[in-house]
């Protein structure tokens, strides 16, 4: 699968979501909700320019490449969405305006304006449900065969948002379950680099923890959302470096959590 998925010309369920390394036996299950900028031809690019569709408003640049490397390093199943979040954002509930945004940062999205409730529901059924179903299946299979997994979602964010420079390099985000985030942050505490923050540049109040709540909190499994500044993972070298860094951090955090619970870790 390419970074943007532009080569796709169909939108059946198998091409809307992809499960990579489904037989992986590591404790972690990965998700990448904003893996692709592909917009099915029937939507006519939603009225946006090619430049806009290559930007962060359409997908999370670099996130899929990092997630794929993590999948290999951790032997982790990875569920990746293959359609742009501008068509439907799988990290938002249908009730959220951000699920099918009419504006993203400074860009109006004409193809999303004036949709009826039926049209919005059709988008959710077509583009979000297959992703949710695939992630549910992956987590359920992992629970049946290897015990309780941990859910980690991989994202990237733009270094400049509404003209403001963001200094944070890695955001470790959580909702009501702080276990995995706490374990990761404890390992990083005191290090000057990289610049890591809890619930930055987004947090639960921004509505970004929907996947964690739907698939992690509902199962009672540790979960975390990782946000990497996208200029740091804009090329294969940066992607490899950050994947290796995150893999090592996640392994240590999972071991610490398992030790606390008297369990054996195999992340």
C-alpha positions in Angstrom: 0.0 0.0 0.0 1.4 3.4 -0.9 1.5 6.3 1.5 -1.5 8.0 0.0 -3.3 5.2 -1.6 -3.9 7.3 -4.7 -3.7 4.2 -7.0 -6.9 2.8 -5.6 -10.0 3.0 -7.8 -12.5 1.0 -5.8 -14.0 1.4 -2.4 -15.1 -2.1 -1.4 -14.5 -3.1 2.3 -11.2 -4.8 1.5 -9.8 -1.5 0.1 -11.3 0.7 2.7 -9.3 -0.9 5.5 -6.2 -3.0 5.6 -5.0 -5.4 8.4 -1.2 -5.8 8.3 0.5 -8.7 10.1 -2.8 -10.1 11.4 -1.1 -13.1 12.9 1.4 -11.0 14.9 1.8 -12.4 18.4 3.1 -9.3 20.2 0.9 -7.9 23.0 0.3 -4.6 21.2 -2.3 -4.0 18.5 -1.7 -1.0 16.4 -4.2 1.3 14.6 -3.7 4.1 12.1 -6.9 5.9 11.4 -5.4 8.6 9.2 -3.1 6.5 7.1 -4.2 7.6 3.6 -5.1 10.7 1.7 -7.0 8.8 -1.0 -10.5 10.1 -1.9 -12.7 7.9 -4.1 -13.2 9.5 -7.6 -16.9 9.8 -7.1 -16.3 12.6 -4.5 -14.4 14.7 -7.0 -11.6 15.5 -4.5 -14.3 17.1 -2.4 -13.7 20.4 -4.2 -10.1 20.6 -2.9 -6.8 21.2 -4.7 -4.1 18.6 -5.1 -1.9 20.6 -2.8 -4.5 20.6 0.0 -5.0 16.9 -0.4 -1.3 16.3 0.0 -1.3 18.2 3.3 -2.1 17.2 6.8 -5.8 18.1 6.5 -6.3 14.9 4.4 -4.2 12.4 6.3 -1.3 12.1 8.8 1.9 12.2 6.8 4.4 9.6 7.9 2.1 7.9 10.3 1.5 4.8 8.3 5.2 4.3 7.5 6.0 4.5 11.2 3.1 2.2 12.1 4.3 -0.4 9.5 7.8 -0.4 10.9 6.4 -0.7 14.5 4.2 -3.6 13.3 7.4 -5.4 12.2 9.5 -4.5 15.2 6.9 -5.5 17.7 5.3 -8.3 15.7 2.0 -6.3 16.1 -1.1 -6.5 14.1 -1.9 -3.2 12.4 -5.3 -1.9 11.3 -5.0 1.0 8.8 -7.7 3.1 7.2 -7.2 3.5 3.4 -9.5 6.4 2.7 -8.9 10.1 3.7 -10.2 11.4 6.9 -11.9 14.1 4.9 -14.3 11.5 3.6 -14.9 10.2 7.1 -12.6 10.5 10.1 -12.6 7.1 11.8 -11.4 8.7 15.0 -14.6 10.7 15.4 -18.2 9.6 16.2 -20.8 10.5 13.6 -22.3 13.0 16.0 -19.0 15.1 15.8 -18.8 17.8 13.2 -15.2 16.6 12.7 -16.3 13.2 11.4 -17.1 14.8 8.0 -15.6 18.2 8.3 -16.9 21.1 6.3 -13.7 23.0 7.2 -10.2 21.7 8.1 -7.9 24.4 9.6 -8.0 27.2 6.9 -9.5 25.0 4.2 -13.2 24.8 3.3 -14.2 21.4 2.2 -17.1 22.0 -0.3 -17.8 18.4 -1.0 -18.8 17.9 2.7 -21.1 20.9 2.9 -24.9 20.5 3.2 -25.0 16.7 3.7 -28.2 15.3 4.9 -28.3 13.0 8.0 -28.9 10.1 5.6 -25.8 11.0 3.6 -23.7 11.3 6.7 -24.9 7.9 8.0 -24.1 6.4 4.6 -20.5 7.8 4.8 -20.2 6.3 8.3 -21.5 2.9 7.3 -19.4 2.7 4.2 -16.1 4.1 5.4 -16.0 3.8 9.2 -17.8 0.6 10.0 -15.3 -1.6 8.1 -12.5 0.0 10.0 -14.2 -0.5 13.4 -15.1 -4.1 12.5 -11.5 -4.9 11.4 -10.1 -3.4 14.6 -12.6 -5.2 16.8 -11.8 -8.5 15.0 -8.1 -8.0 15.5 -8.4 -7.2 19.2 -10.9 -10.0 19.9 -8.7 -12.5 18.1 -5.7 -11.3 20.1 -7.6 -11.6 23.4 -8.8 -15.1 22.6 -5.3 -16.4 21.6 -2.8 -14.4 23.6 -4.7 -12.8 26.5 -5.4 -9.1 26.9 -3.6 -6.9 24.4 -2.7 -3.2 24.5 -4.0 -0.7 22.0 -1.7 1.9 20.5 -2.9 4.3 17.8 -0.3 6.1 15.6 -0.8 9.7 14.4 1.2 12.7 13.2 0.5 16.4 13.5 1.6 19.5 11.6 4.4 21.6 13.1 2.6 24.8 12.3 -1.2 25.1 13.0 -3.1 28.3 12.3 0.3 30.0 12.0 1.5 28.9 15.4 4.7 26.9 15.7 4.4 23.7 17.9 7.6 22.8 19.8 6.3 19.5 21.1 7.7 16.5 19.1 5.8 13.6 20.6 2.4 13.7 22.2 1.4 10.8 24.5 -2.4 11.0 24.7 -4.9 9.2 26.8 -8.5 9.3 28.0 -9.7 7.8 31.3 -7.1 5.0 31.3 -3.7 6.5 32.0 -1.8 3.3 32.6 0.2 3.0 29.4 0.7 6.7 29.1 1.9 7.0 32.7 4.4 4.1 32.1 5.8 5.7 28.9 6.0 9.2 30.5 7.8 7.8 33.6 10.5 6.4 31.3 11.0 9.7 29.5 10.9 12.0 32.5 14.0 14.1 32.9 15.1 13.6 29.3 15.6 16.9 27.3 15.1 15.2 24.0 12.7 14.6 22.3 10.2 17.1 23.5 7.4 15.0 24.9 4.1 16.2 26.4 1.0 14.5 27.9 -2.2 15.2 26.0 -0.5 17.6 23.6 -1.0 19.0 21.0 -4.5 17.5 21.5 -6.3 15.9 24.3 -9.6 14.3 25.3 -11.3 17.7 25.3 -10.5 18.0 21.6 -12.5 14.8 20.8 -9.4 12.9 19.6 -9.7 9.8 21.9 -12.7 8.2 20.2 -10.8 5.1 19.1 -9.3 4.7 22.5 -12.7 4.8 24.1 -14.5 2.6 21.6 -11.9 -0.1 21.5 -9.6 0.3 24.5 -11.7 1.6 27.4 -14.6 -0.6 26.5 -12.4 -3.7 26.9 -10.6 -2.5 29.9 -7.2 -2.8 28.1 -4.3 -0.3 28.4 -4.3 2.1 25.5 -2.5 5.2 24.2 -2.5 7.5 21.2 0.9 8.6 19.9 1.2 11.9 18.0 4.5 12.5 16.2 5.3 15.9 14.7 5.2 15.2 11.0 8.4 17.1 9.9 10.3 14.5 12.0 9.0 11.6 10.0 8.9 13.1 6.5 11.5 10.7 5.1 12.5 7.0 5.6 15.4 7.9 7.9 13.1 9.8 10.3 10.5 7.2 10.1 12.9 4.4 10.9 14.5 6.4 13.8 11.1 7.2 15.4 9.8 3.7 14.9 12.9 2.3 16.6 12.6 4.8 19.4 8.9 4.2 20.0 9.3 0.4 19.8 12.0 0.5 22.5 9.8 2.8 24.7 6.7 0.7 24.3 8.6 -2.6 25.1 9.9 -1.1 28.3 6.5 0.4 29.3 4.7 -2.9 28.6 7.3 -4.7 30.7 6.8 -2.3 33.5 3.0 -2.6 33.4 3.2 -6.4 33.2 5.6 -6.5 36.2 3.1 -4.4 38.2 0.4 -6.9 37.4 2.5 -9.9 37.9 2.2 -10.9 34.3 4.7 -12.0 31.7 5.4 -9.5 28.9 6.1 -10.5 25.3 5.9 -7.1 23.6 
